[in-house]
Amino acid sequence: MTERIQLGLTDVSASAQAPASAVNVDILVTGMTCGHCVASVKEELSEVDGVEAVSVELVKGGASRVTVHSATPVDDDAMTAAVEEAGYTRVHA
């Protein structure tokens, strides 16, 4: 007989998704190469007034897409300053 083992794991993919915010702004950030870089940028941007969540599509060696989710528009200069505080560069297209 085969025994079944319950590991008590939960599906985090659903809870890891960003909230359905009214405003989603994509910015490009260069210099990120790893998960620690992503965490640093997310932490700094999360401290900006009005930011509800931040998601990142990491592109090693290129411009990563960072999406800032908020209920109302977020100050553009504050987002740039947060990225720079984390040690990275925001690319203005």
PDB file of N, CA, C and O in Angstrom:
ATOM      1  N   MET A   1       0.818  -1.189   0.000  1.00  0.00           N
ATOM      2  CA  MET A   1       0.000   0.000   0.000  1.00  0.00           C
ATOM      3  C   MET A   1       0.858   1.246   0.000  1.00  0.00           C
ATOM      4  O   MET A   1       1.962   1.282   0.543  1.00  0.00           O
ATOM      5  N   THR A   2       0.309   2.254  -0.624  1.00  0.00           N
ATOM      6  CA  THR A   2       1.012   3.531  -0.655  1.00  0.00           C
ATOM      7  C   THR A   2       0.415   4.454   0.389  1.00  0.00           C
ATOM      8  O   THR A   2      -0.798   4.658   0.439  1.00  0.00           O
ATOM      9  N   GLU A   3       1.280   5.009   1.218  1.00  0.00           N
ATOM     10  CA  GLU A   3       0.817   5.955   2.233  1.00  0.00           C
ATOM     11  C   GLU A   3       0.857   7.360   1.670  1.00  0.00           C
ATOM     12  O   GLU A   3       1.727   7.716   0.875  1.00  0.00           O
ATOM     13  N   ARG A   4      -0.078   8.117   2.091  1.00  0.00           N
ATOM     14  CA  ARG A   4      -0.143   9.512   1.669  1.00  0.00           C
ATOM     15  C   ARG A   4       0.360  10.390   2.801  1.00  0.00           C
ATOM     16  O   ARG A   4      -0.068  10.237   3.945  1.00  0.00           O
ATOM     17  N   ILE A   5       1.248  11.291   2.496  1.00  0.00           N
ATOM     18  CA  ILE A   5       1.792  12.186   3.506  1.00  0.00           C
ATOM     19  C   ILE A   5       1.252  13.587   3.254  1.00  0.00           C
ATOM     20  O   ILE A   5       1.400  14.126   2.157  1.00  0.00           O
ATOM     21  N   GLN A   6       0.638  14.165   4.252  1.00  0.00           N
ATOM     22  CA  GLN A   6       0.144  15.535   4.165  1.00  0.00           C
ATOM     23  C   GLN A   6       1.252  16.476   4.642  1.00  0.00           C
ATOM     24  O   GLN A   6       1.688  16.392   5.790  1.00  0.00           O
ATOM     25  N   LEU A   7       1.700  17.359   3.774  1.00  0.00           N
ATOM     26  CA  LEU A   7       2.778  18.261   4.124  1.00  0.00           C
ATOM     27  C   LEU A   7       2.286  19.609   4.634  1.00  0.00           C
ATOM     28  O   LEU A   7       3.067  20.397   5.170  1.00  0.00           O
ATOM     29  N   GLY A   8       1.012  19.872   4.472  1.00  0.00           N
ATOM     30  CA  GLY A   8       0.485  21.142   4.943  1.00  0.00           C
ATOM     31  C   GLY A   8       0.944  22.325   4.112  1.00  0.00           C
ATOM     32  O   GLY A   8       1.019  23.447   4.614  1.00  0.00           O
ATOM     33  N   LEU A   9       1.249  22.086   2.855  1.00  0.00           N
ATOM     34  CA  LEU A   9       1.702  23.161   1.981  1.00  0.00           C
ATOM     35  C   LEU A   9       0.509  23.936   1.445  1.00  0.00           C
ATOM     36  O   LEU A   9      -0.569  23.380   1.239  1.00  0.00           O
ATOM     37  N   THR A  10       0.713  25.205   1.226  1.00  0.00           N
ATOM     38  CA  THR A  10      -0.341  26.029   0.646  1.00  0.00           C
ATOM     39  C   THR A  10       0.135  26.596  -0.675  1.00  0.00           C
ATOM     40  O   THR A  10       1.334  26.768  -0.892  1.00  0.00           O
ATOM     41  N   ASP A  11      -0.799  26.883  -1.546  1.00  0.00           N
ATOM     42  CA  ASP A  11      -0.478  27.455  -2.845  1.00  0.00           C
ATOM     43  C   ASP A  11      -0.262  28.949  -2.666  1.00  0.00           C
ATOM     44  O   ASP A  11      -1.213  29.700  -2.447  1.00  0.00           O
ATOM     45  N   VAL A  12       1.009  29.383  -2.761  1.00  0.00           N
ATOM     46  CA  VAL A  12       1.310  30.792  -2.558  1.00  0.00           C
ATOM     47  C   VAL A  12       1.171  31.597  -3.839  1.00  0.00           C
ATOM     48  O   VAL A  12       1.234  32.826  -3.797  1.00  0.00           O
ATOM     49  N   SER A  13       0.987  30.947  -4.964  1.00  0.00           N
ATOM     50  CA  SER A  13       0.893  31.689  -6.217  1.00  0.00           C
ATOM     51  C   SER A  13      -0.305  32.628  -6.222  1.00  0.00           C
ATOM     52  O   SER A  13      -0.209  33.729  -6.765  1.00  0.00           O
ATOM     53  N   ALA A  14      -1.395  32.242  -5.654  1.00  0.00           N
ATOM     54  CA  ALA A  14      -2.579  33.097  -5.624  1.00  0.00           C
ATOM     55  C   ALA A  14      -2.382  34.258  -4.662  1.00  0.00           C
ATOM     56  O   ALA A  14      -2.785  35.381  -4.963  1.00  0.00           O
ATOM     57  N   SER A  15      -1.767  34.008  -3.506  1.00  0.00           N
ATOM     58  CA  SER A  15      -1.589  35.076  -2.531  1.00  0.00           C
ATOM     59  C   SER A  15      -0.432  35.997  -2.889  1.00  0.00           C
ATOM     60  O   SER A  15      -0.357  37.112  -2.372  1.00  0.00           O
ATOM     61  N   ALA A  16       0.476  35.560  -3.764  1.00  0.00           N
ATOM     62  CA  ALA A  16       1.631  36.374  -4.132  1.00  0.00           C
ATOM     63  C   ALA A  16       1.298  37.370  -5.234  1.00  0.00           C
ATOM     64  O   ALA A  16       2.115  38.236  -5.548  1.00  0.00           O
ATOM     65  N   GLN A  17       0.132  37.266  -5.817  1.00  0.00           N
ATOM     66  CA  GLN A  17      -0.239  38.182  -6.879  1.00  0.00           C
ATOM     67  C   GLN A  17      -0.562  39.543  -6.292  1.00  0.00           C
ATOM     68  O   GLN A  17      -0.994  39.665  -5.146  1.00  0.00           O
ATOM     69  N   ALA A  18      -0.340  40.561  -7.107  1.00  0.00           N
ATOM     70  CA  ALA A  18      -0.599  41.929  -6.668  1.00  0.00           C
ATOM     71  C   ALA A  18      -2.101  42.171  -6.543  1.00  0.00           C
ATOM     72  O   ALA A  18      -2.902  41.521  -7.215  1.00  0.00           O
ATOM     73  N   PRO A  19      -2.474  43.108  -5.679  1.00  0.00           N
ATOM     74  CA  PRO A  19      -3.893  43.414  -5.518  1.00  0.00           C
ATOM     75  C   PRO A  19      -4.453  44.085  -6.773  1.00  0.00           C
ATOM     76  O   PRO A  19      -3.706  44.606  -7.601  1.00  0.00           O
ATOM     77  N   ALA A  20      -5.754  44.061  -6.894  1.00  0.00           N
ATOM     78  CA  ALA A  20      -6.413  44.715  -8.033  1.00  0.00           C
ATOM     79  C   ALA A  20      -6.484  46.204  -7.721  1.00  0.00           C
ATOM     80  O   ALA A  20      -7.507  46.696  -7.243  1.00  0.00           O
ATOM     81  N   SER A  21      -5.408  46.912  -7.989  1.00  0.00           N
ATOM     82  CA  SER A  21      -5.313  48.333  -7.686  1.00  0.00           C
ATOM     83  C   SER A  21      -5.866  49.152  -8.836  1.00  0.00           C
ATOM     84  O   SER A  21      -5.953  48.687  -9.972  1.00  0.00           O
ATOM     85  N   ALA A  22      -6.236  50.377  -8.516  1.00  0.00           N
ATOM     86  CA  ALA A  22      -6.785  51.278  -9.521  1.00  0.00           C
ATOM     87  C   ALA A  22      -5.701  51.802 -10.448  1.00  0.00           C
ATOM     88  O   ALA A  22      -5.970  52.068 -11.619  1.00  0.00           O
ATOM     89  N   VAL A  23      -4.472  51.955  -9.943  1.00  0.00           N
ATOM     90  CA  VAL A  23      -3.380  52.513 -10.731  1.00  0.00           C
ATOM     91  C   VAL A  23      -2.206  51.546 -10.714  1.00  0.00           C
ATOM     92  O   VAL A  23      -1.744  51.133  -9.650  1.00  0.00           O
ATOM     93  N   ASN A  24      -1.726  51.187 -11.905  1.00  0.00           N
ATOM     94  CA  ASN A  24      -0.548  50.344 -12.044  1.00  0.00           C
ATOM     95  C   ASN A  24       0.424  51.066 -12.968  1.00  0.00           C
ATOM     96  O   ASN A  24       0.104  51.335 -14.125  1.00  0.00           O
ATOM     97  N   VAL A  25       1.609  51.378 -12.456  1.00  0.00           N
ATOM     98  CA  VAL A  25       2.605  52.105 -13.234  1.00  0.00           C
ATOM     99  C   VAL A  25       3.812  51.209 -13.445  1.00  0.00           C
ATOM    100  O   VAL A  25       4.368  50.671 -12.487  1.00  0.00           O
ATOM    101  N   ASP A  26       4.221  51.046 -14.707  1.00  0.00           N
ATOM    102  CA  ASP A  26       5.418  50.279 -15.029  1.00  0.00           C
ATOM    103  C   ASP A  26       6.593  51.229 -15.178  1.00  0.00           C
ATOM    104  O   ASP A  26       6.502  52.242 -15.871  1.00  0.00           O
ATOM    105  N   ILE A  27       7.706  50.889 -14.517  1.00  0.00           N
ATOM    106  CA  ILE A  27       8.941  51.637 -14.690  1.00  0.00           C
ATOM    107  C   ILE A  27      10.034  50.630 -15.029  1.00  0.00           C
ATOM    108  O   ILE A  27       9.908  49.447 -14.715  1.00  0.00           O
ATOM    109  N   LEU A  28      11.101  51.091 -15.666  1.00  0.00           N
ATOM    110  CA  LEU A  28      12.231  50.240 -16.003  1.00  0.00           C
ATOM    111  C   LEU A  28      13.401  50.577 -15.095  1.00  0.00           C
ATOM    112  O   LEU A  28      13.722  51.746 -14.881  1.00  0.00           O
ATOM    113  N   VAL A  29      14.041  49.529 -14.558  1.00  0.00           N
ATOM    114  CA  VAL A  29      15.149  49.698 -13.630  1.00  0.00           C
ATOM    115  C   VAL A  29      16.316  48.843 -14.109  1.00  0.00           C
ATOM    116  O   VAL A  29      16.141  47.669 -14.434  1.00  0.00           O
ATOM    117  N   THR A  30      17.510  49.439 -14.152  1.00  0.00           N
ATOM    118  CA  THR A  30      18.699  48.690 -14.556  1.00  0.00           C
ATOM    119  C   THR A  30      19.591  48.436 -13.355  1.00  0.00           C
ATOM    120  O   THR A  30      19.535  49.147 -12.352  1.00  0.00           O
ATOM    121  N   GLY A  31      20.415  47.403 -13.479  1.00  0.00           N
ATOM    122  CA  GLY A  31      21.391  47.076 -12.453  1.00  0.00           C
ATOM    123  C   GLY A  31      21.018  45.918 -11.557  1.00  0.00           C
ATOM    124  O   GLY A  31      21.857  45.439 -10.795  1.00  0.00           O
ATOM    125  N   MET A  32      19.784  45.453 -11.626  1.00  0.00           N
ATOM    126  CA  MET A  32      19.365  44.338 -10.776  1.00  0.00           C
ATOM    127  C   MET A  32      19.810  43.018 -11.410  1.00  0.00           C
ATOM    128  O   MET A  32      19.669  42.818 -12.616  1.00  0.00           O
ATOM    129  N   THR A  33      20.351  42.120 -10.575  1.00  0.00           N
ATOM    130  CA  THR A  33      20.839  40.844 -11.094  1.00  0.00           C
ATOM    131  C   THR A  33      20.356  39.626 -10.317  1.00  0.00           C
ATOM    132  O   THR A  33      20.585  38.493 -10.740  1.00  0.00           O
ATOM    133  N   CYS A  34      19.684  39.849  -9.173  1.00  0.00           N
ATOM    134  CA  CYS A  34      19.324  38.695  -8.340  1.00  0.00           C
ATOM    135  C   CYS A  34      18.095  39.007  -7.478  1.00  0.00           C
ATOM    136  O   CYS A  34      17.551  40.110  -7.517  1.00  0.00           O
ATOM    137  N   GLY A  35      17.687  38.028  -6.721  1.00  0.00           N
ATOM    138  CA  GLY A  35      16.543  38.174  -5.830  1.00  0.00           C
ATOM    139  C   GLY A  35      16.763  39.219  -4.753  1.00  0.00           C
ATOM    140  O   GLY A  35      15.823  39.903  -4.348  1.00  0.00           O
ATOM    141  N   HIS A  36      18.001  39.348  -4.282  1.00  0.00           N
ATOM    142  CA  HIS A  36      18.291  40.374  -3.270  1.00  0.00           C
ATOM    143  C   HIS A  36      18.086  41.772  -3.850  1.00  0.00           C
ATOM    144  O   HIS A  36      17.568  42.663  -3.176  1.00  0.00           O
ATOM    145  N   CYS A  37      18.496  41.955  -5.104  1.00  0.00           N
ATOM    146  CA  CYS A  37      18.285  43.239  -5.783  1.00  0.00           C
ATOM    147  C   CYS A  37      16.796  43.552  -5.862  1.00  0.00           C
ATOM    148  O   CYS A  37      16.366  44.666  -5.564  1.00  0.00           O
ATOM    149  N   VAL A  38      16.023  42.560  -6.263  1.00  0.00           N
ATOM    150  CA  VAL A  38      14.570  42.719  -6.373  1.00  0.00           C
ATOM    151  C   VAL A  38      13.979  43.100  -5.017  1.00  0.00           C
ATOM    152  O   VAL A  38      13.152  44.007  -4.929  1.00  0.00           O
ATOM    153  N   ALA A  39      14.399  42.413  -3.977  1.00  0.00           N
ATOM    154  CA  ALA A  39      13.888  42.683  -2.633  1.00  0.00           C
ATOM    155  C   ALA A  39      14.217  44.109  -2.191  1.00  0.00           C
ATOM    156  O   ALA A  39      13.390  44.767  -1.560  1.00  0.00           O
ATOM    157  N   SER A  40      15.411  44.587  -2.514  1.00  0.00           N
ATOM    158  CA  SER A  40      15.814  45.943  -2.145  1.00  0.00           C
ATOM    159  C   SER A  40      14.943  46.992  -2.822  1.00  0.00           C
ATOM    160  O   SER A  40      14.498  47.944  -2.181  1.00  0.00           O
ATOM    161  N   VAL A  41      14.700  46.818  -4.120  1.00  0.00           N
ATOM    162  CA  VAL A  41      13.874  47.765  -4.869  1.00  0.00           C
ATOM    163  C   VAL A  41      12.434  47.724  -4.357  1.00  0.00           C
ATOM    164  O   VAL A  41      11.810  48.766  -4.161  1.00  0.00           O
ATOM    165  N   LYS A  42      11.915  46.519  -4.143  1.00  0.00           N
ATOM    166  CA  LYS A  42      10.543  46.392  -3.642  1.00  0.00           C
ATOM    167  C   LYS A  42      10.402  47.045  -2.273  1.00  0.00           C
ATOM    168  O   LYS A  42       9.403  47.713  -2.008  1.00  0.00           O
ATOM    169  N   GLU A  43      11.377  46.865  -1.410  1.00  0.00           N
ATOM    170  CA  GLU A  43      11.325  47.442  -0.063  1.00  0.00           C
ATOM    171  C   GLU A  43      11.295  48.964  -0.126  1.00  0.00           C
ATOM    172  O   GLU A  43      10.471  49.596   0.535  1.00  0.00           O
ATOM    173  N   GLU A  44      12.182  49.552  -0.912  1.00  0.00           N
ATOM    174  CA  GLU A  44      12.239  51.018  -0.997  1.00  0.00           C
ATOM    175  C   GLU A  44      10.972  51.591  -1.635  1.00  0.00           C
ATOM    176  O   GLU A  44      10.429  52.585  -1.151  1.00  0.00           O
ATOM    177  N   LEU A  45      10.502  50.970  -2.715  1.00  0.00           N
ATOM    178  CA  LEU A  45       9.288  51.480  -3.361  1.00  0.00           C
ATOM    179  C   LEU A  45       8.060  51.311  -2.476  1.00  0.00           C
ATOM    180  O   LEU A  45       7.145  52.133  -2.525  1.00  0.00           O
ATOM    181  N   SER A  46       8.031  50.271  -1.680  1.00  0.00           N
ATOM    182  CA  SER A  46       6.886  50.026  -0.789  1.00  0.00           C
ATOM    183  C   SER A  46       6.752  51.104   0.270  1.00  0.00           C
ATOM    184  O   SER A  46       5.674  51.284   0.836  1.00  0.00           O
ATOM    185  N   GLU A  47       7.830  51.822   0.546  1.00  0.00           N
ATOM    186  CA  GLU A  47       7.806  52.885   1.550  1.00  0.00           C
ATOM    187  C   GLU A  47       7.292  54.211   0.996  1.00  0.00           C
ATOM    188  O   GLU A  47       7.045  55.142   1.762  1.00  0.00           O
ATOM    189  N   VAL A  48       7.127  54.310  -0.323  1.00  0.00           N
ATOM    190  CA  VAL A  48       6.621  55.539  -0.935  1.00  0.00           C
ATOM    191  C   VAL A  48       5.126  55.666  -0.623  1.00  0.00           C
ATOM    192  O   VAL A  48       4.380  54.692  -0.717  1.00  0.00           O
ATOM    193  N   ASP A  49       4.703  56.869  -0.255  1.00  0.00           N
ATOM    194  CA  ASP A  49       3.293  57.111   0.079  1.00  0.00           C
ATOM    195  C   ASP A  49       2.371  56.673  -1.052  1.00  0.00           C
ATOM    196  O   ASP A  49       2.570  57.039  -2.210  1.00  0.00           O
ATOM    197  N   GLY A  50       1.361  55.885  -0.700  1.00  0.00           N
ATOM    198  CA  GLY A  50       0.346  55.454  -1.648  1.00  0.00           C
ATOM    199  C   GLY A  50       0.606  54.114  -2.307  1.00  0.00           C
ATOM    200  O   GLY A  50      -0.307  53.539  -2.900  1.00  0.00           O
ATOM    201  N   VAL A  51       1.829  53.597  -2.222  1.00  0.00           N
ATOM    202  CA  VAL A  51       2.155  52.324  -2.864  1.00  0.00           C
ATOM    203  C   VAL A  51       1.554  51.180  -2.057  1.00  0.00           C
ATOM    204  O   VAL A  51       1.790  51.058  -0.855  1.00  0.00           O
ATOM    205  N   GLU A  52       0.772  50.343  -2.739  1.00  0.00           N
ATOM    206  CA  GLU A  52       0.143  49.186  -2.092  1.00  0.00           C
ATOM    207  C   GLU A  52       0.952  47.913  -2.287  1.00  0.00           C
ATOM    208  O   GLU A  52       1.021  47.069  -1.393  1.00  0.00           O
ATOM    209  N   ALA A  53       1.570  47.779  -3.471  1.00  0.00           N
ATOM    210  CA  ALA A  53       2.353  46.580  -3.776  1.00  0.00           C
ATOM    211  C   ALA A  53       3.311  46.893  -4.912  1.00  0.00           C
ATOM    212  O   ALA A  53       3.122  47.847  -5.667  1.00  0.00           O
ATOM    213  N   VAL A  54       4.342  46.069  -5.015  1.00  0.00           N
ATOM    214  CA  VAL A  54       5.333  46.217  -6.085  1.00  0.00           C
ATOM    215  C   VAL A  54       5.626  44.834  -6.628  1.00  0.00           C
ATOM    216  O   VAL A  54       5.845  43.896  -5.861  1.00  0.00           O
ATOM    217  N   SER A  55       5.632  44.700  -7.951  1.00  0.00           N
ATOM    218  CA  SER A  55       6.022  43.428  -8.563  1.00  0.00           C
ATOM    219  C   SER A  55       7.149  43.708  -9.555  1.00  0.00           C
ATOM    220  O   SER A  55       7.216  44.782 -10.153  1.00  0.00           O
ATOM    221  N   VAL A  56       8.030  42.723  -9.719  1.00  0.00           N
ATOM    222  CA  VAL A  56       9.220  42.900 -10.549  1.00  0.00           C
ATOM    223  C   VAL A  56       9.376  41.721 -11.496  1.00  0.00           C
ATOM    224  O   VAL A  56       9.250  40.564 -11.094  1.00  0.00           O
ATOM    225  N   GLU A  57       9.653  42.030 -12.759  1.00  0.00           N
ATOM    226  CA  GLU A  57      10.051  41.027 -13.749  1.00  0.00           C
ATOM    227  C   GLU A  57      11.541  41.241 -13.969  1.00  0.00           C
ATOM    228  O   GLU A  57      11.942  42.121 -14.731  1.00  0.00           O
ATOM    229  N   LEU A  58      12.367  40.430 -13.297  1.00  0.00           N
ATOM    230  CA  LEU A  58      13.818  40.582 -13.333  1.00  0.00           C
ATOM    231  C   LEU A  58      14.390  40.200 -14.694  1.00  0.00           C
ATOM    232  O   LEU A  58      14.102  39.127 -15.223  1.00  0.00           O
ATOM    233  N   VAL A  59      15.201  41.091 -15.248  1.00  0.00           N
ATOM    234  CA  VAL A  59      15.951  40.836 -16.474  1.00  0.00           C
ATOM    235  C   VAL A  59      17.417  41.070 -16.128  1.00  0.00           C
ATOM    236  O   VAL A  59      17.872  42.213 -16.072  1.00  0.00           O
ATOM    237  N   LYS A  60      18.153  39.985 -15.897  1.00  0.00           N
ATOM    238  CA  LYS A  60      19.558  40.098 -15.516  1.00  0.00           C
ATOM    239  C   LYS A  60      20.342  40.741 -16.652  1.00  0.00           C
ATOM    240  O   LYS A  60      20.277  40.296 -17.798  1.00  0.00           O
ATOM    241  N   GLY A  61      21.081  41.790 -16.320  1.00  0.00           N
ATOM    242  CA  GLY A  61      21.906  42.462 -17.307  1.00  0.00           C
ATOM    243  C   GLY A  61      21.133  43.402 -18.218  1.00  0.00           C
ATOM    244  O   GLY A  61      21.698  43.924 -19.180  1.00  0.00           O
ATOM    245  N   GLY A  62      19.871  43.627 -17.941  1.00  0.00           N
ATOM    246  CA  GLY A  62      19.057  44.508 -18.770  1.00  0.00           C
ATOM    247  C   GLY A  62      18.141  45.362 -17.916  1.00  0.00           C
ATOM    248  O   GLY A  62      18.367  45.529 -16.717  1.00  0.00           O
ATOM    249  N   ALA A  63      17.123  45.891 -18.531  1.00  0.00           N
ATOM    250  CA  ALA A  63      16.150  46.719 -17.811  1.00  0.00           C
ATOM    251  C   ALA A  63      15.011  45.836 -17.317  1.00  0.00           C
ATOM    252  O   ALA A  63      14.297  45.220 -18.108  1.00  0.00           O
ATOM    253  N   SER A  64      14.853  45.784 -16.012  1.00  0.00           N
ATOM    254  CA  SER A  64      13.787  44.999 -15.395  1.00  0.00           C
ATOM    255  C   SER A  64      12.526  45.839 -15.312  1.00  0.00           C
ATOM    256  O   SER A  64      12.588  47.038 -15.040  1.00  0.00           O
ATOM    257  N   ARG A  65      11.368  45.205 -15.549  1.00  0.00           N
ATOM    258  CA  ARG A  65      10.092  45.909 -15.457  1.00  0.00           C
ATOM    259  C   ARG A  65       9.594  45.826 -14.017  1.00  0.00           C
ATOM    260  O   ARG A  65       9.408  44.742 -13.463  1.00  0.00           O
ATOM    261  N   VAL A  66       9.388  46.988 -13.434  1.00  0.00           N
ATOM    262  CA  VAL A  66       8.890  47.097 -12.064  1.00  0.00           C
ATOM    263  C   VAL A  66       7.501  47.727 -12.138  1.00  0.00           C
ATOM    264  O   VAL A  66       7.339  48.816 -12.688  1.00  0.00           O
ATOM    265  N   THR A  67       6.510  47.049 -11.592  1.00  0.00           N
ATOM    266  CA  THR A  67       5.148  47.567 -11.601  1.00  0.00           C
ATOM    267  C   THR A  67       4.772  47.997 -10.192  1.00  0.00           C
ATOM    268  O   THR A  67       4.844  47.221  -9.240  1.00  0.00           O
ATOM    269  N   VAL A  68       4.368  49.260 -10.090  1.00  0.00           N
ATOM    270  CA  VAL A  68       3.958  49.840  -8.813  1.00  0.00           C
ATOM    271  C   VAL A  68       2.432  49.892  -8.812  1.00  0.00           C
ATOM    272  O   VAL A  68       1.824  50.511  -9.685  1.00  0.00           O
ATOM    273  N   HIS A  69       1.826  49.242  -7.832  1.00  0.00           N
ATOM    274  CA  HIS A  69       0.374  49.164  -7.702  1.00  0.00           C
ATOM    275  C   HIS A  69      -0.074  50.119  -6.602  1.00  0.00           C
ATOM    276  O   HIS A  69       0.481  50.115  -5.503  1.00  0.00           O
ATOM    277  N   SER A  70      -1.091  50.946  -6.905  1.00  0.00           N
ATOM    278  CA  SER A  70      -1.594  51.894  -5.916  1.00  0.00           C
ATOM    279  C   SER A  70      -3.053  52.223  -6.185  1.00  0.00           C
ATOM    280  O   SER A  70      -3.573  51.948  -7.267  1.00  0.00           O
ATOM    281  N   ALA A  71      -3.703  52.808  -5.207  1.00  0.00           N
ATOM    282  CA  ALA A  71      -5.102  53.200  -5.361  1.00  0.00           C
ATOM    283  C   ALA A  71      -5.215  54.535  -6.083  1.00  0.00           C
ATOM    284  O   ALA A  71      -6.198  54.797  -6.777  1.00  0.00           O
ATOM    285  N   THR A  72      -4.192  55.380  -5.911  1.00  0.00           N
ATOM    286  CA  THR A  72      -4.150  56.693  -6.554  1.00  0.00           C
ATOM    287  C   THR A  72      -2.766  56.879  -7.167  1.00  0.00           C
ATOM    288  O   THR A  72      -1.843  56.138  -6.829  1.00  0.00           O
ATOM    289  N   PRO A  73      -2.604  57.848  -8.059  1.00  0.00           N
ATOM    290  CA  PRO A  73      -1.279  58.067  -8.659  1.00  0.00           C
ATOM    291  C   PRO A  73      -0.205  58.329  -7.599  1.00  0.00           C
ATOM    292  O   PRO A  73      -0.455  58.986  -6.588  1.00  0.00           O
ATOM    293  N   VAL A  74       0.989  57.802  -7.855  1.00  0.00           N
ATOM    294  CA  VAL A  74       2.131  57.951  -6.949  1.00  0.00           C
ATOM    295  C   VAL A  74       3.099  58.959  -7.566  1.00  0.00           C
ATOM    296  O   VAL A  74       3.284  58.991  -8.782  1.00  0.00           O
ATOM    297  N   ASP A  75       3.708  59.775  -6.723  1.00  0.00           N
ATOM    298  CA  ASP A  75       4.655  60.788  -7.170  1.00  0.00           C
ATOM    299  C   ASP A  75       5.810  60.145  -7.938  1.00  0.00           C
ATOM    300  O   ASP A  75       6.509  59.274  -7.421  1.00  0.00           O
ATOM    301  N   ASP A  76       5.995  60.590  -9.182  1.00  0.00           N
ATOM    302  CA  ASP A  76       7.013  60.020 -10.060  1.00  0.00           C
ATOM    303  C   ASP A  76       8.425  60.235  -9.508  1.00  0.00           C
ATOM    304  O   ASP A  76       9.255  59.326  -9.552  1.00  0.00           O
ATOM    305  N   ASP A  77       8.692  61.421  -8.997  1.00  0.00           N
ATOM    306  CA  ASP A  77      10.019  61.715  -8.438  1.00  0.00           C
ATOM    307  C   ASP A  77      10.306  60.860  -7.214  1.00  0.00           C
ATOM    308  O   ASP A  77      11.449  60.466  -6.984  1.00  0.00           O
ATOM    309  N   ALA A  78       9.277  60.573  -6.429  1.00  0.00           N
ATOM    310  CA  ALA A  78       9.446  59.731  -5.243  1.00  0.00           C
ATOM    311  C   ALA A  78       9.804  58.302  -5.645  1.00  0.00           C
ATOM    312  O   ALA A  78      10.605  57.648  -4.977  1.00  0.00           O
ATOM    313  N   MET A  79       9.207  57.813  -6.745  1.00  0.00           N
ATOM    314  CA  MET A  79       9.549  56.460  -7.217  1.00  0.00           C
ATOM    315  C   MET A  79      10.999  56.414  -7.688  1.00  0.00           C
ATOM    316  O   MET A  79      11.723  55.464  -7.390  1.00  0.00           O
ATOM    317  N   THR A  80      11.421  57.445  -8.426  1.00  0.00           N
ATOM    318  CA  THR A  80      12.804  57.501  -8.897  1.00  0.00           C
ATOM    319  C   THR A  80      13.769  57.553  -7.719  1.00  0.00           C
ATOM    320  O   THR A  80      14.782  56.854  -7.715  1.00  0.00           O
ATOM    321  N   ALA A  81      13.463  58.371  -6.728  1.00  0.00           N
ATOM    322  CA  ALA A  81      14.320  58.481  -5.544  1.00  0.00           C
ATOM    323  C   ALA A  81      14.405  57.157  -4.797  1.00  0.00           C
ATOM    324  O   ALA A  81      15.470  56.802  -4.292  1.00  0.00           O
ATOM    325  N   ALA A  82      13.305  56.424  -4.720  1.00  0.00           N
ATOM    326  CA  ALA A  82      13.293  55.131  -4.028  1.00  0.00           C
ATOM    327  C   ALA A  82      14.179  54.117  -4.745  1.00  0.00           C
ATOM    328  O   ALA A  82      14.917  53.368  -4.106  1.00  0.00           O
ATOM    329  N   VAL A  83      14.101  54.099  -6.066  1.00  0.00           N
ATOM    330  CA  VAL A  83      14.942  53.189  -6.857  1.00  0.00           C
ATOM    331  C   VAL A  83      16.410  53.535  -6.640  1.00  0.00           C
ATOM    332  O   VAL A  83      17.239  52.643  -6.458  1.00  0.00           O
ATOM    333  N   GLU A  84      16.732  54.815  -6.658  1.00  0.00           N
ATOM    334  CA  GLU A  84      18.116  55.250  -6.454  1.00  0.00           C
ATOM    335  C   GLU A  84      18.583  54.947  -5.035  1.00  0.00           C
ATOM    336  O   GLU A  84      19.744  54.593  -4.829  1.00  0.00           O
ATOM    337  N   GLU A  85      17.690  55.081  -4.056  1.00  0.00           N
ATOM    338  CA  GLU A  85      18.031  54.756  -2.669  1.00  0.00           C
ATOM    339  C   GLU A  85      18.391  53.281  -2.533  1.00  0.00           C
ATOM    340  O   GLU A  85      19.240  52.911  -1.722  1.00  0.00           O
ATOM    341  N   ALA A  86      17.744  52.450  -3.328  1.00  0.00           N
ATOM    342  CA  ALA A  86      18.039  51.015  -3.314  1.00  0.00           C
ATOM    343  C   ALA A  86      19.360  50.704  -4.019  1.00  0.00           C
ATOM    344  O   ALA A  86      19.888  49.598  -3.896  1.00  0.00           O
ATOM    345  N   GLY A  87      19.894  51.689  -4.761  1.00  0.00           N
ATOM    346  CA  GLY A  87      21.188  51.496  -5.415  1.00  0.00           C
ATOM    347  C   GLY A  87      21.100  51.173  -6.894  1.00  0.00           C
ATOM    348  O   GLY A  87      22.059  50.662  -7.472  1.00  0.00           O
ATOM    349  N   TYR A  88      19.958  51.465  -7.518  1.00  0.00           N
ATOM    350  CA  TYR A  88      19.762  51.116  -8.927  1.00  0.00           C
ATOM    351  C   TYR A  88      19.352  52.347  -9.727  1.00  0.00           C
ATOM    352  O   TYR A  88      19.150  53.421  -9.161  1.00  0.00           O
ATOM    353  N   THR A  89      19.233  52.193 -11.023  1.00  0.00           N
ATOM    354  CA  THR A  89      18.938  53.313 -11.910  1.00  0.00           C
ATOM    355  C   THR A  89      17.613  53.110 -12.614  1.00  0.00           C
ATOM    356  O   THR A  89      17.349  52.051 -13.184  1.00  0.00           O
ATOM    357  N   ARG A  90      16.788  54.138 -12.566  1.00  0.00           N
ATOM    358  CA  ARG A  90      15.526  54.113 -13.309  1.00  0.00           C
ATOM    359  C   ARG A  90      15.780  54.636 -14.715  1.00  0.00           C
ATOM    360  O   ARG A  90      16.419  55.672 -14.898  1.00  0.00           O
ATOM    361  N   VAL A  91      15.275  53.911 -15.703  1.00  0.00           N
ATOM    362  CA  VAL A  91      15.438  54.300 -17.099  1.00  0.00           C
ATOM    363  C   VAL A  91      14.144  54.956 -17.542  1.00  0.00           C
ATOM    364  O   VAL A  91      13.072  54.362 -17.433  1.00  0.00           O
ATOM    365  N   HIS A  92      14.241  56.169 -18.038  1.00  0.00           N
ATOM    366  CA  HIS A  92      13.072  56.869 -18.569  1.00  0.00           C
ATOM    367  C   HIS A  92      13.013  56.645 -20.068  1.00  0.00           C
ATOM    368  O   HIS A  92      13.930  57.017 -20.801  1.00  0.00           O
ATOM    369  N   ALA A  93      11.923  56.032 -20.517  1.00  0.00           N
ATOM    370  CA  ALA A  93      11.794  55.714 -21.938  1.00  0.00           C
ATOM    371  C   ALA A  93      11.395  56.921 -22.747  1.00  0.00           C
ATOM    372  O   ALA A  93      11.243  56.825 -23.965  1.00  0.00           O
TER     373      ALA A  93
END
